[in-house]
Amino acid sequence: MTDAPSLGERLRTRLAGVLPTLRLRLVVVFALVALTAAVSASGIAYWLNRDAVLTRAQNAALNDFRKAMEDNAGNLPRKLSCQELREAAAKMARSSQNYQVLLIDRTEDGKRCAAASNEDDFTLGDVPERLRSAVAKKRSVDKKNKHPYHLYWQRITLDGDPYLVGGAKVIGEEPTPTGYLLKSLRPERDDLNSLAWSLGIATALALIGAMLLAQAAATTVLRPVRRLGEAARRLGEGKLETRLRVSGTDELAELSRTFNDAAASLEQRVAELSAREASSRRFVADMSHELRTPMTAISAVTEVLEEEQDNLDPMIAPAVQLVVSETRRLNDLVENLMEVTRFDAGTAKLVLDDVDVADQVTACIDARAWLDAVELDADRGIMARLDPRRLDVILANLIGNALKHGGSPVRVSVRTEDDALLIEVADQGPGIPEDVLPHVFDRFYKASASRPRSEGSGLGLSIALENAHIHGGEITAHNAPEGEGGAVFTLRLPRDARRIAEEHENGENGDNGENSGSGRRNRDGDDNGDDDGNDSGSGGSGVGPDGRPDSGPDDEPGDPQARDRGEGDER
């Protein structure tokens, strides 16, 4: 049971889906960093300038208003009329700061008078209640507070425009006038809006510049990465001489050096392994050829012994029978090893002919006396251009193994699918264990390490698969549904293998190492590359030199003692 992905992993997965390429990620990251920096700088600059502009305008207006209150409202007579109060307000409003003035005081008849410099633009109703209360509030005088009244201000919005409202009361014997100012901050707002637009344009230009810089940086960074990726692909294709040009001392240069070191080490290792493999193949080929001549003589002797077996002493007969069976097994192993060396050396060739598949399967079964144990489902007239000898090898191995490990009856069905020929071999056995299925075509694979010896050579299915591959085909193995049978092997071949044969022949002609070594002759004159199809028993471990299945003389097809799917010609 796997753990649920963390939040960080989910975010990385989602980010990889939205930004699939490294170039795009670099550009986006650069753009985000530049945008964040530009917006932060622009915001700070805007707020600093805004505070400076508003503070400067506010202080200038309030200082001018305080001086005007002292010079004008402070010199008004104690007994005055509304007209005098209005004239004083108008005089105060003629300041260079361009604000409106409202003066409030008691007239000589004791009535409260509110006189404005422009009654259409400024009335007492425009002054916030909190500001009026603060201006009219008298505070006690002490060391910290030297005056009973103070100047107060507040920014407000009227009809969508910003204004500065300030108020103060003249200090003196009561009653004294109270004055208010109303100054428009529209010019400052317009200036700040212009500044905001300028900063926005600067931010956009910085973002564009950052994206261009990111594109250039991404190109600089990704060019070596692309070269590294291309070199890795060439290395994966087998071009082990691939190297990267290294320049500089940065991290990418160090990565290139590491790649070159790894490629050199891999090339050396592969060369060593190739040399060992070539040496092993030469050894197997040479050994097989060296054994071929003595095995021919031994086989002749064992045939004589088998013919005279009935006339031998009963005490000696079992030993003779053991020698005969083991000689046949050894002969099959030698022939199979020779066949494997041909595939490994690339010297195996196709000898194509037009084949009636049903007749070919029938001939394979009849030659090995399997007619009573095999059920054939094949229509006559299905023609294919194949190598009949190699097809016989494949069929003999598949059917022989089905009889040995699954028991009879074995069902062989033939059908066509587009331009392909499908031959299915199904037995009635218990099937193949799931852990063995991936290895049934491996050479010498044993399902049980405790029983390394088996009746077959362990190469039959491997040779069958190689023969299918040389046709451009394939063999697959699976188990039938429970209760419907055992193991099922499916052979798929092209109905016309001429194109495959031509490609194989052209590939051999174009190879620099073209068969010059595979045509080597041993001291007996045998041609290691010879593959004319005349070698007896070269059909794999499914067929012995006498045309019988390789289950052995003591193990008739379907014998329960051969149930171990990992032995013999592995299933």
C-alpha positions in Angstrom: 0.0 0.0 0.0 1.6 3.3 -1.1 1.4 6.5 0.9 -0.7 9.3 -0.4 1.3 12.0 -2.2 2.1 15.0 -0.1 0.9 18.5 -0.9 4.3 19.5 -2.3 4.3 16.5 -4.6 0.7 17.3 -5.8 1.7 20.9 -6.4 4.8 19.8 -8.4 2.8 17.4 -10.5 0.2 20.1 -11.2 2.9 22.6 -12.0 4.6 20.1 -14.4 1.3 19.7 -16.2 0.8 23.5 -16.5 4.4 24.3 -17.3 5.7 21.2 -19.2 9.0 22.6 -20.4 12.0 23.8 -18.4 12.3 26.9 -20.7 8.7 27.9 -19.9 9.3 27.4 -16.2 12.4 29.6 -16.3 10.6 32.3 -18.2 7.7 32.2 -15.8 9.9 32.2 -12.7 11.9 35.1 -14.0 8.7 37.0 -14.9 7.2 36.3 -11.5 10.3 37.5 -9.7 10.6 40.6 -11.8 6.9 41.3 -11.4 7.1 40.9 -7.7 10.1 43.1 -7.4 8.8 45.8 -9.8 5.3 45.9 -8.1 6.9 46.0 -4.6 9.3 48.8 -5.7 6.5 50.7 -7.5 4.2 50.3 -4.5 6.7 51.6 -2.1 7.7 54.5 -4.4 4.0 55.4 -4.8 3.2 55.4 -1.2 6.3 57.4 -0.3 5.5 60.0 -2.9 1.8 60.0 -2.0 2.7 60.7 1.6 5.2 63.4 0.7 2.8 65.2 -1.7 -0.2 65.1 0.6 1.9 66.1 3.6 3.5 69.0 1.8 0.1 70.3 0.5 -1.5 69.7 3.9 1.2 71.4 6.0 1.4 74.4 3.6 -2.4 74.9 3.8 -2.7 74.4 7.6 0.3 76.7 8.3 -1.2 79.4 6.1 -4.6 79.0 7.7 -3.1 79.3 11.2 -1.4 82.5 10.3 -4.5 83.9 8.6 -6.6 83.1 11.7 -4.1 85.0 13.9 -3.8 88.0 11.5 -7.5 88.2 10.6 -9.9 86.4 13.0 -7.7 87.2 16.0 -8.0 91.0 15.3 -11.8 91.1 15.0 -13.7 93.3 17.5 -15.5 91.6 20.3 -18.8 93.1 19.1 -19.0 92.4 15.3 -21.6 91.8 12.7 -22.0 88.9 10.2 -20.8 91.2 7.4 -17.5 91.9 9.2 -17.2 88.1 9.8 -17.9 87.4 6.1 -15.3 90.0 5.0 -12.7 88.5 7.2 -13.5 85.0 5.8 -13.2 86.4 2.2 -9.9 88.0 3.0 -8.5 84.8 4.5 -9.6 82.9 1.4 -7.6 85.1 -0.9 -4.5 83.2 0.2 -2.1 81.6 -2.3 -3.1 78.2 -1.0 -6.5 78.5 -2.7 -8.8 77.2 0.1 -12.3 78.2 1.3 -12.9 79.6 4.8 -15.8 79.4 7.2 -15.8 81.6 10.3 -18.3 81.1 13.2 -18.8 83.6 16.1 -21.4 85.4 18.2 -22.5 88.8 16.8 -23.2 91.9 18.9 -26.8 91.0 19.3 -25.8 87.5 20.7 -26.8 85.5 17.7 -24.6 82.8 16.2 -23.2 83.7 12.7 -21.5 81.3 10.2 -19.9 83.3 7.5 -18.2 81.6 4.5 -15.9 83.0 1.8 -18.1 81.2 -0.7 -21.4 79.9 0.7 -22.1 77.8 -2.4 -18.9 75.8 -2.0 -18.4 75.5 1.8 -21.0 75.2 4.6 -20.8 74.0 8.1 -22.5 70.8 6.9 -19.4 69.9 5.0 -17.3 69.7 8.2 -17.4 66.3 9.9 -19.1 66.2 13.3 -16.0 64.6 15.0 -13.8 67.4 13.7 -16.2 70.1 15.0 -16.2 68.5 18.4 -12.5 68.3 18.5 -12.0 71.9 17.6 -14.6 73.2 20.1 -13.3 71.1 23.0 -11.4 73.1 25.6 -8.4 71.3 27.2 -6.8 72.1 30.5 -3.4 73.9 30.3 -0.4 72.3 31.9 3.2 71.6 31.2 2.4 69.2 28.4 -0.5 71.2 27.0 0.2 74.9 26.8 -2.9 75.9 24.8 -6.6 75.2 25.5 -7.4 74.9 21.8 -5.6 73.3 18.9 -5.7 73.1 15.1 -7.2 69.8 13.8 -7.5 68.4 10.2 -9.1 65.6 8.4 -9.2 64.3 4.8 -12.7 63.8 3.3 -14.3 63.1 -0.1 -17.1 65.3 -1.5 -18.7 64.3 -4.8 -15.9 61.9 -5.6 -13.1 64.5 -5.1 -10.6 64.6 -2.1 -10.6 67.5 0.2 -8.6 68.7 3.3 -10.8 70.1 6.1 -9.1 71.9 9.0 -10.4 73.9 12.0 -9.1 76.0 14.9 -10.5 78.3 17.6 -8.9 81.7 18.4 -7.4 81.7 21.8 -8.6 84.5 24.0 -11.4 85.8 26.2 -14.6 84.1 25.3 -16.4 84.3 23.0 -13.8 83.9 20.2 -14.3 83.0 16.6 -13.9 79.5 15.2 -12.6 79.0 11.7 -12.6 76.1 9.2 -10.8 75.7 5.9 -11.7 73.5 2.9 -8.9 72.8 0.4 -9.3 70.7 -2.7 -6.7 67.9 -3.1 -7.7 67.3 -6.8 -4.3 68.5 -8.2 -2.4 66.3 -5.9 -4.6 63.3 -6.8 -4.1 64.0 -10.5 -0.3 64.1 -9.9 -0.4 60.9 -8.0 -2.5 59.2 -10.7 0.1 60.3 -13.3 2.8 58.8 -11.0 0.8 55.6 -10.7 0.5 55.3 -14.5 4.3 56.0 -14.9 5.1 53.3 -12.3 2.7 50.9 -14.0 4.4 51.4 -17.4 7.8 51.1 -15.8 6.7 47.8 -14.2 5.4 46.5 -17.5 8.7 47.4 -19.2 10.6 45.7 -16.4 8.5 42.6 -16.8 9.1 42.5 -20.6 12.8 43.1 -20.0 12.8 40.3 -17.4 11.1 37.9 -19.8 13.6 38.7 -22.5 16.4 38.2 -20.0 14.8 34.9 -18.9 14.6 33.8 -22.6 18.3 34.6 -23.1 19.2 32.9 -19.8 17.1 29.8 -20.6 18.8 29.5 -24.0 22.2 29.8 -22.4 21.3 27.2 -19.7 19.3 24.8 -21.9 21.7 24.7 -24.9 24.1 22.5 -22.9 21.2 20.5 -21.5 19.9 19.8 -25.0 23.4 18.7 -26.1 23.5 16.5 -23.0 20.1 15.0 -23.8 21.1 14.4 -27.5 24.4 12.8 -26.4 22.5 10.6 -23.9 20.1 9.5 -26.7 23.0 8.6 -29.0 24.6 6.7 -26.1 21.4 4.8 -25.6 21.3 3.9 -29.3 24.7 2.2 -28.8 27.0 4.9 -30.0 29.4 4.6 -27.1 32.0 6.9 -28.6 29.7 9.9 -28.0 31.4 12.7 -26.0 30.5 16.3 -25.1 32.7 19.3 -25.8 33.5 20.8 -22.4 34.2 24.6 -21.9 34.2 26.6 -18.8 34.3 25.7 -15.1 30.6 26.1 -14.1 28.2 23.4 -13.0 27.1 22.5 -16.5 30.7 22.1 -17.6 31.3 19.8 -14.6 28.1 17.8 -15.6 29.5 17.4 -19.1 32.8 16.2 -17.7 31.0 13.7 -15.6 29.0 12.5 -18.6 32.2 12.0 -20.6 33.8 10.1 -17.8 30.7 7.9 -17.5 30.5 7.3 -21.3 34.2 6.4 -21.4 33.8 4.0 -18.5 30.7 2.5 -20.1 32.5 2.1 -23.4 35.4 0.3 -21.8 33.1 -1.9 -19.8 31.0 -2.8 -22.8 34.1 -3.5 -24.8 35.3 -5.8 -22.1 31.9 -7.6 -21.9 31.7 -7.8 -25.7 35.2 -9.4 -25.8 34.2 -11.9 -23.1 31.0 -12.7 -24.9 32.7 -13.1 -28.2 35.3 -15.4 -26.4 32.5 -17.4 -24.8 30.7 -17.8 -28.2 33.9 -18.9 -29.9 34.5 -21.4 -27.1 31.0 -22.8 -27.4 31.2 -23.0 -31.2 34.7 -24.6 -31.1 33.6 -27.0 -28.4 30.5 -28.0 -30.3 32.5 -28.6 -33.5 35.2 -30.5 -31.6 32.5 -32.7 -30.0 30.7 -33.3 -33.3 33.1 -35.9 -34.7 33.5 -38.0 -31.6 29.8 -37.8 -31.0 29.2 -39.2 -34.5 31.3 -42.2 -33.6 29.8 -42.7 -30.2 26.3 -42.5 -31.7 27.1 -45.2 -34.2 28.4 -47.4 -31.3 25.3 -46.8 -29.2 23.0 -47.7 -32.2 24.8 -51.0 -32.5 24.5 -51.5 -28.7 20.8 -50.7 -28.9 20.3 -53.2 -31.7 22.0 -55.9 -29.7 20.3 -55.0 -26.4 18.1 -58.1 -26.5 21.1 -60.3 -26.7 23.0 -58.7 -23.8 23.3 -60.0 -20.3 20.3 -58.8 -18.2 22.6 -57.4 -15.7 24.3 -55.2 -18.4 21.1 -54.2 -20.3 20.1 -51.3 -17.9 23.6 -49.8 -18.1 23.5 -50.1 -21.9 20.1 -48.4 -22.0 21.4 -45.6 -19.8 24.4 -45.1 -22.1 22.1 -45.0 -25.2 19.7 -42.4 -23.7 22.5 -40.2 -22.3 24.3 -40.4 -25.7 21.2 -39.2 -27.5 20.7 -36.5 -25.0 24.4 -35.3 -25.3 24.1 -35.4 -29.1 20.9 -33.3 -29.0 22.7 -30.8 -26.7 25.7 -30.5 -29.1 23.4 -29.9 -32.1 21.4 -27.4 -30.1 24.5 -25.5 -29.1 25.6 -25.3 -32.7 22.2 -23.9 -33.6 22.4 -21.3 -30.9 25.9 -20.3 -32.0 24.5 -19.6 -35.5 21.9 -17.3 -34.1 24.3 -15.5 -31.9 26.8 -15.1 -34.7 24.0 -13.9 -37.1 24.8 -16.5 -39.7 21.4 -18.2 -39.5 19.6 -17.7 -42.8 16.1 -18.4 -44.2 15.6 -20.8 -47.0 12.0 -19.8 -48.1 9.5 -22.0 -49.9 5.7 -22.0 -50.4 4.2 -24.1 -47.6 0.7 -25.4 -47.1 0.6 -24.9 -43.3 -1.9 -27.6 -42.6 0.2 -30.2 -44.5 3.4 -28.9 -42.7 1.8 -29.4 -39.3 0.5 -32.8 -40.2 3.9 -33.9 -41.5 5.6 -32.7 -38.3 3.1 -34.7 -36.1 3.2 -37.8 -38.3 7.0 -37.9 -38.4 7.1 -38.1 -34.6 4.2 -40.5 -34.2 2.1 -37.9 -32.4 -1.1 -38.4 -34.5 -3.0 -40.1 -31.6 -2.0 -37.4 -29.1 -2.6 -34.2 -31.1 -5.9 -32.7 -32.3 -5.4 -30.5 -35.4 -7.8 -27.7 -36.3 -6.5 -26.4 -39.6 -8.0 -25.7 -43.0 -6.0 -26.9 -46.0 -5.0 -24.3 -48.5 -3.6 -21.8 -46.1 -0.4 -21.0 -47.9 2.7 -19.1 -46.5 6.1 -18.4 -47.8 8.4 -19.5 -44.9 11.4 -21.7 -44.2 9.8 -25.2 -43.8 12.7 -26.6 -41.8 12.6 -23.8 -39.3 8.8 -24.0 -39.1 9.1 -27.7 -38.4 11.6 -27.0 -35.6 9.2 -24.5 -34.0 6.2 -26.9 -34.2 8.2 -29.8 -32.9 9.4 -27.9 -29.9 6.0 -26.4 -29.0 4.0 -29.6 -29.5 6.7 -31.8 -27.9 6.8 -29.6 -24.8 3.0 -29.5 -24.6 2.9 -33.3 -24.7 5.7 -33.7 -22.1 4.5 -31.1 -19.6 0.8 -30.8 -20.2 -0.3 -34.2 -21.5 -2.5 -35.2 -24.3 -4.6 -34.3 -26.1 -2.7 -31.3 -27.4 -4.8 -29.0 -29.6 -3.1 -27.3 -32.5 -5.2 -24.6 -34.3 -4.2 -22.6 -37.4 -5.8 -19.4 -38.5 -4.9 -16.2 -40.4 -5.2 -12.6 -39.3 -4.6 -10.0 -42.0 -1.2 -10.8 -43.3 -0.2 -12.9 -40.3 -0.3 -16.6 -39.7 -1.3 -17.7 -36.1 -0.6 -21.2 -34.8 -1.9 -22.0 -31.3 -0.7 -25.0 -29.3 -2.8 -25.7 -26.2 -2.3 -28.5 -23.7 -4.5 -29.9 -20.9 -2.0 -29.6 -18.1 -2.1 -27.5 -14.9 -0.6 -24.5 -16.7 2.6 -22.6 -16.1 3.2 -20.8 -12.7 3.0 -17.1 -13.0 6.5 -16.5 -11.8 7.9 -18.9 -14.5 5.9 -17.4 -17.5 8.4 -14.6 -18.1 11.3 -17.0 -18.3 10.0 -19.9 -20.3 12.0 -18.9 -23.4 15.3 -18.2 -21.4 18.2 -20.5 -22.2 18.8 -23.2 -19.6 16.2 -21.6 -17.2 15.2 -24.0 -14.4 12.2 -23.2 -12.3 13.6 -25.3 -9.5 17.2 -24.8 -8.5 17.1 -28.1 -6.6 16.6 -30.0 -9.8 19.0 -28.6 -12.3 19.1 -31.7 -14.5 16.2 -32.5 -16.9 15.4 -34.8 -19.8 15.7 -32.0 -22.4 18.6 -29.7 -23.2 16.9 -26.5 -21.9 17.3 -24.8 -25.3 14.3 -26.0 -27.2 11.9 -23.1 -26.6 14.8 -20.6 -26.9 15.6 -22.0 -30.3 12.0 -22.0 -31.3 11.7 -18.3 -30.4 14.9 -17.5 -32.4 13.5 -19.3 -35.4 10.3 -17.2 -35.0 12.3 -14.0 -34.7 14.3 -14.7 -37.9 11.0 -14.9 -39.7 10.0 -11.5 -38.2 7.5 -13.3 -35.9 7.0 -13.9 -32.2 5.9 -16.6 -29.7 3.9 -15.8 -26.6 2.9 -18.0 -23.7 -0.1 -17.7 -21.4 -2.4 -19.8 -19.4 -5.9 -20.7 -20.5 -8.8 -19.6 -18.2 -9.2 -22.0 -15.2 -11.1 -25.1 -16.2 -10.6 -24.6 -19.9 -7.1 -26.1 -20.3 -3.5 -25.5 -19.4 -0.7 -23.6 -21.1 -1.2 -22.0 -24.5 1.6 -21.0 -26.8 0.8 -18.8 -29.8 3.1 -18.5 -32.8 2.7 -15.5 -35.0 4.5 -15.4 -38.3 4.2 -13.2 -41.5 2.6 -15.2 -44.3 5.3 -13.9 -46.6 8.8 -13.6 -45.1 10.6 -12.5 -48.2 10.9 -8.9 -47.0 12.4 -10.1 -43.7 14.8 -12.3 -45.5 15.9 -9.5 -47.8 16.4 -7.1 -44.8 18.4 -9.8 -43.0 20.6 -10.4 -46.0 21.1 -6.7 -46.6 22.0 -6.2 -43.0 24.6 -8.9 -43.2 26.1 -7.4 -46.4 26.3 -3.9 -44.8 27.9 -5.1 -41.6 31.7 -4.4 -41.4 32.2 -7.6 -39.5 30.1 -9.4 -42.1 30.5 -13.2 -41.5 34.3 -13.0 -42.0 34.7 -14.6 -38.6 31.5 -16.7 -38.6 32.7 -18.6 -41.7 35.7 -19.8 -39.7 36.6 -23.4 -40.2 37.9 -25.7 -37.5 40.8 -28.0 -38.1 38.3 -30.8 -39.2 37.1 -28.5 -42.0 33.6 -28.1 -40.6 32.1 -24.7 -41.5 30.8 -23.0 -38.3 28.6 -20.7 -40.4 27.1 -23.5 -42.4 23.3 -23.5 -42.2 22.0 -25.4 -45.2 19.5 -27.2 -43.1 21.2 -30.6 -43.5 22.5 -31.0 -39.9 20.8 -33.9 -38.3 18.9 -33.0 -35.1 19.4 -29.2 -35.5 15.7 -28.7 -35.1 16.1 -28.1 -31.3 15.4 -30.1 -28.2 11.9 -30.9 -29.4 13.3 -33.4 -31.9 16.0 -36.0 -31.4 18.3 -37.4 -34.1 15.9 -40.2 -34.7 12.9 -37.9 -35.2 11.3 -38.6 -31.8 10.4 -36.0 -29.2 13.2 -35.2 -26.8 11.3 -36.4 -23.8 13.6 -39.3 -23.8 13.2 -43.0 -24.2 12.0 -43.6 -20.7 9.5 -40.7 -20.8 6.6 -41.1 -23.2 4.7 -37.9 -24.1 2.4 -36.9 -21.4 4.1 -38.9 -18.7 3.1 -37.4 -15.3 6.7 -37.6 -14.0 7.7 -34.8 -16.4 5.3 -32.2 -14.8 8.0 -29.9 -13.6 7.5 -26.9 -15.9 10.9 -25.6 -15.1 12.9 -28.5 -16.4 13.7 -29.8 -19.8 12.7 -27.4 -22.5 11.4 -24.9 -20.1 7.7 -24.0 -20.0 
